[in-house]
């Protein structure tokens, strides 16, 4: 009995440890193979098949005149000027940061092709998860320092740091591995999983200056450092210097009342054909006015230069005042190549009774959409037939049931 017990115990113990031993042996086998077939940095750089797009196509009017100040009115003052962290999601904050910071690449709204940003060239590896970017050596921060691959890595470190107190951004950019510096101007970004949006995620985030970010001590080695809250507090109502065509005019800022952006006369990319004839105003002035009706009245009085009319009733019945008739104010419908969103009623098709297409159609035919648009929206809105309206993704074959009388 004792021999049988010892033999049984040996078999059980062997079975428990055998997978571990196999895994260890496989791991040991993989190490020299990985080292053997890995490329040196020089070999990897030489293997990159760079893509460029020098077929610039500006969306702006070539007759645009530079200079002056444009004043816009907003109802809600931003809770912060930070792009990230608590209370940072606001229309004003988005506009401010889009004028001051740039991403590696962009996408033309006309051709839908990738266009240069801070990167003058880019490449996608055979695995569709590895992306390379070559920074334009001409790119400069507002203080004159060059933009380098180090800035890309530092920005990624910044975005995934707990110190910015922005869990969504931490989660979103952890889809990417930490950027690898292949040279002063070449950076490699690898996605953790295959996804059709990976390339856009890799090239689309605004790049911050590493020499300013490193002052904040937000990185993994400093996670226990009390100074990790420095970004949220220090940049509550100021902005970091950027590489974009505008900079924050700190001397003109009045909290809760006015925010100014000033055009950079030394902007490094002012001759970019994709953005030519844009960024024309010397100053953008954002004025906080709590009442939407007061914004409209100040516009009529000439205190605000541009107002977006969001109510079709006002557009039809209140926008033919004296200055419009004299031509001093232009009433224009502006059509762009950018795809727009949609609004409407959606059914939860996972639950009864809306899991039945006949019920959904019945609700649809209850409404005379054509009459509804005419009576409440003054025929100023279009009924859409796609979740991707006015874009290449719209399916023209979708059924168009626009009204109960159609």
Secondary structure by P-SEA (a helix, b strand, c coil): caaaaaaaaaaaaaaacaaaaaaaaaaaaaaaaaaaacccaaaaaaacbbbbbccccccccccbbbbbbbbbbbccccccccccccccccaaaaaaaaaccccccccccccccccccccccccccccccbbbbbccccccccccccccaaaaaaaaaaaaccccccaaaaaaaccccccccccccbbbbbbcccccaaaaaaaccccccaaaaaaacccccccccccccccccccccccccccccccccccccccccbbbbbbbccccccccccccccccccbbbbbbbccaaaaaaaaaacccccccccccccccccccccccccccccccccccccccccccccccccccccccaaaaaaaaaccaaaaaaaacccccbbbbcccccccccccccccccccccc
